């Protein structure tokens, strides 16, 4: 991404300190890059320490500024506290949190194990809440203003077959966004969320399009997928001081797909037993590769 991709003046985020969970790859990396380019100090966390550390180094090499990669499993409250202690000791309080870390995979619900359900909900719902609460307690105790942005999906409005744990967990974060936007607004902390449509990333493709091939945009009124700078520009606006009166909102960025088609996985009702078997095998292979990275 270069400065021509961003619609804001240089230095817009000078003095801001943001943490992006799941910041090593995909949408998290794109948002972190935009924040850094506009002057924010950026911390990236993820379960795969070498990935977030490499990303931080690559972003600084490309744009200068300060980016720090930190290994953290947000499913563990103790790990969150330890990481945030490190961040606070490295220049002071954060001014913003982006809850981007997620887990998801397509599955018929009757094929789900309790472990599979927990794998998604412990990151998306429990992890997001624990991260938000730990940051929030610090901000409230210090009397600081801050902004929280969570990455959701349009399924929070209509659910989605074949990704039921994600639909349930993201809906919970949507409710948290609306609830804390009211509870903490008078104390200087605001909450918003983005519900992206199709923005293809490697991790998303491996688990939500395991049969391979191009992602289908049929039915999208704009007949295309989203472009990363479009998402980055929206995230920058919602995290910037210029958006201080925007609070408690979940904003879709999907080209109108939700209105046109429901924006979910209903089309997978056409899959056969063989399709689902191949999907499970492909997803498990990707999971093994990710676990190997976390152990290095």
C-alpha positions in Angstrom: 0.0 0.0 0.0 1.2 3.6 -0.7 0.1 7.0 0.3 -2.0 7.4 -2.8 -4.2 4.6 -1.5 -5.1 6.6 1.6 -7.5 9.6 1.5 -6.1 11.3 4.6 -3.4 13.9 5.1 0.0 12.7 6.4 0.3 12.9 10.1 -3.4 12.4 10.8 -2.7 9.8 13.5 0.4 11.4 15.0 0.5 10.7 18.8 -1.9 7.7 18.5 -0.9 4.3 19.9 -2.9 1.4 18.5 -2.9 -2.3 19.1 -4.2 -4.6 16.3 -5.0 -8.2 17.3 -4.3 -10.7 14.6 -2.1 -8.0 13.0 0.4 -10.2 11.3 -1.5 -11.1 8.2 -4.6 -10.2 6.2 -6.9 -7.4 7.2 -5.1 -6.8 10.4 -1.8 -6.2 8.6 -3.5 -3.8 6.1 -5.1 -1.7 8.9 -1.8 -1.7 10.9 0.0 -0.5 7.8 -2.4 2.4 7.2 -2.2 3.5 10.8 1.6 3.4 10.7 1.7 5.4 7.4 -0.4 8.1 9.0 1.8 8.5 12.1 0.5 6.1 14.7 2.7 3.8 16.7 1.4 0.3 16.1 1.5 -2.9 18.1 0.6 -6.2 16.4 -0.2 -9.3 18.3 -0.9 -12.8 17.3 -0.4 -16.4 18.3 2.4 -16.9 15.8 5.1 -14.7 17.3 7.6 -14.9 14.3 4.8 -13.8 11.9 3.8 -10.6 13.8 7.5 -9.8 14.5 8.3 -10.2 10.8 5.3 -8.1 9.8 6.3 -5.3 12.2 9.8 -5.3 10.7 8.6 -5.2 7.1 6.2 -2.3 7.8 8.8 -0.2 9.5 11.3 -0.9 6.6 8.7 0.3 4.2 7.3 3.3 6.0 9.4 4.1 9.0 7.8 4.9 12.4 7.3 2.3 15.2 5.7 -1.1 14.8 6.1 -3.8 17.4 5.1 -7.5 17.0 4.2 -9.3 20.2 3.2 -13.0 20.6 -0.1 -13.4 22.5 -2.8 -15.9 22.6 -5.9 -13.8 23.4 -7.7 -16.9 24.6 -5.6 -16.6 27.8 -6.4 -13.6 30.0 -3.0 -13.9 31.7 -1.2 -13.6 28.4 -3.3 -10.5 27.6 -2.4 -8.8 30.8 1.3 -9.6 30.4 1.3 -8.3 26.9 -0.5 -5.1 27.8 1.9 -4.5 30.7 4.7 -4.6 28.1 2.9 -2.2 25.8 2.1 0.3 28.6 5.7 0.1 29.8 6.9 0.9 26.2 5.8 4.5 25.8 2.5 4.7 27.8 -1.1 3.9 27.3 -2.7 2.8 24.1 -5.2 5.2 22.6 -6.9 2.5 20.5 -7.6 -1.2 20.1 -8.6 -3.0 17.0 -10.2 -6.4 17.7 -9.3 -8.2 14.5 -8.1 -11.7 15.7 -10.6 -14.4 14.6 -10.9 -18.0 13.8 -13.4 -19.6 11.4 -14.0 -22.5 9.1 -16.9 -23.8 7.1 -18.6 -27.0 8.4 -22.0 -28.6 8.5 -23.2 -27.9 12.1 -23.9 -31.7 12.6 -20.2 -32.3 11.9 -18.9 -29.9 14.5 -17.2 -31.1 17.6 -17.3 -29.1 20.9 -13.6 -28.5 20.4 -14.2 -27.0 17.0 -16.9 -24.8 18.5 -14.5 -23.6 21.2 -11.7 -23.0 18.7 -13.8 -20.3 17.1 -15.7 -18.8 20.0 -12.8 -18.7 22.5 -10.9 -16.4 20.1 -13.7 -14.3 18.6 -16.0 -13.9 21.6 -14.0 -14.7 24.8 -10.7 -13.4 23.5 -12.2 -10.1 22.2 -14.0 -9.5 25.4 -10.9 -10.2 27.6 -8.8 -7.9 25.5 -11.3 -5.2 25.5 -11.9 -5.5 29.3 -8.2 -5.4 30.2 -7.6 -2.3 28.0 -10.8 -0.7 29.2 -10.0 -1.1 32.9 -6.7 0.6 32.3 -8.2 3.5 30.4 -10.9 4.0 33.0 -8.5 3.9 35.9 -6.3 6.5 34.1 -9.2 8.7 32.9 -8.1 8.4 29.3 -10.0 8.7 26.0 -9.7 5.7 23.7 -11.4 4.0 20.7 -12.2 0.4 20.1 -12.9 -1.0 16.7 -14.0 -4.6 16.1 -14.0 -6.5 12.8 -17.3 -8.3 12.5 -19.4 -9.7 9.5 -22.8 -9.0 8.2 -23.9 -12.3 9.7 -24.5 -10.4 12.9 -27.8 -9.2 11.4 -29.0 -12.4 9.8 -26.9 -15.3 10.9 -25.2 -17.8 8.6 -25.5 -21.5 8.0 -22.3 -23.6 8.0 -20.3 -21.1 10.2 -22.6 -21.1 13.2 -19.9 -20.7 15.9 -18.6 -17.6 14.1 -22.1 -16.2 13.6 -22.8 -16.7 17.3 -19.5 -15.2 18.4 -19.5 -12.2 16.1 -23.1 -11.4 17.1 -21.8 -11.4 20.7 -19.1 -8.9 19.8 -21.7 -6.8 18.0 -23.8 -6.7 21.2 -20.7 -5.8 23.2 -20.0 -2.9 20.8 -23.5 -1.5 21.2 -23.5 -2.1 25.0 -20.2 -0.6 25.9 -20.7 2.3 23.5 -23.4 3.5 25.9 -21.8 2.4 29.2 -18.4 4.0 28.6 -19.1 6.8 26.2 -19.4 9.4 29.0 -16.0 8.3 30.3 -14.3 8.9 27.0 -14.2 5.5 25.4 -16.2 4.8 22.2 -16.9 1.6 20.3 -17.6 0.9 16.6 -17.3 -2.1 14.3 -16.8 -2.9 10.6 -18.6 -5.7 8.8 -16.5 -6.5 5.7 -17.8 -8.4 2.7 -15.4 -10.4 0.5 -11.8 -9.2 1.0 -9.9 -12.3 0.0 -6.9 -13.2 2.2 -4.8 -16.3 2.4 -6.1 -17.4 5.8 -9.7 -16.7 5.0 -9.4 -18.6 1.7 -7.9 -21.7 3.3 -10.8 -22.2 5.7 -13.8 -20.5 4.0 -13.1 -21.5 0.4 -11.3 -24.8 1.0 -12.4 -26.2 -2.4 -10.1 -23.6 -4.0 -10.6 -21.6 -7.2 -11.6 -18.0 -7.4 -14.0 -16.5 -4.8 -17.4 -16.0 -6.4 -18.7 -12.4 -6.5 -21.9 -13.4 -8.4 -24.8 -11.7 -6.8 -22.7 -8.7 -5.5 -24.3 -5.6 -7.0 -20.8 -4.2 -7.8 -19.6 -7.6 -9.2 -16.3 -7.5 -7.4 -14.5 -8.1 -4.2 -13.3 -5.4 -1.8 -10.0 -3.7 -2.2 -7.8 -3.5 0.9 -7.3 0.3 0.8 -11.1 0.7 1.0 -11.2 -1.2 4.3 -8.1 0.6 5.5 -9.6 4.0 4.9 -12.8 3.2 6.8 -10.8 1.8 9.7 -8.6 4.9 9.8 -11.7 7.2 9.9 -13.3 5.3 12.7 -10.1 5.3 14.8 -9.2 8.9 14.2 -10.0 11.8 16.5 -12.2 13.3 13.7 -14.7 10.5 14.2 -15.3 11.2 17.9 -19.1 11.5 17.5 -19.4 8.1 15.8 -20.2 5.6 18.5 -22.0 2.3 18.7 -22.1 1.7 15.0 -21.5 -1.4 12.9 -20.8 -0.4 9.3 -20.9 -2.8 6.4 -18.4 -2.5 3.6 -19.5 -5.1 1.1 -20.7 -3.4 -2.1 -24.3 -4.0 -1.1 -23.9 -7.8 -0.9 -25.8 -8.2 2.3 -28.8 -6.4 0.9 -28.7 -8.3 -2.3 -28.0 -11.9 -1.2 -27.8 -12.0 2.6 -24.0 -12.1 2.4 -23.6 -15.5 4.1 -22.9 -19.1 3.3 -26.4 -20.3 2.4 -25.2 -21.4 -1.1 -23.2 -24.2 0.5 -26.5 -26.1 0.9 -25.6 -27.4 -2.6 -22.4 -29.1 -1.5 -22.3 -33.0 -1.5 -20.9 -35.3 1.1 -17.7 -35.5 -1.0 -17.5 -31.7 -1.1 -17.6 -31.6 2.7 -15.1 -34.4 3.1 -12.6 -32.6 0.8 -13.2 -29.3 2.7 -12.4 -30.9 6.0 -9.2 -32.4 4.7 -8.0 -29.1 3.2 -8.9 -27.2 6.4 -7.0 -29.7 8.6 -3.9 -29.5 6.5 -4.0 -25.7 6.9 -4.5 -26.1 10.7 -1.4 -28.3 10.9 0.7 -25.8 9.1 -0.4 -23.0 11.4 0.3 -25.1 14.5 3.8 -25.8 13.3 4.4 -22.0 12.9 3.2 -21.4 16.5 5.6 -24.0 17.9 8.7 -22.4 16.2 
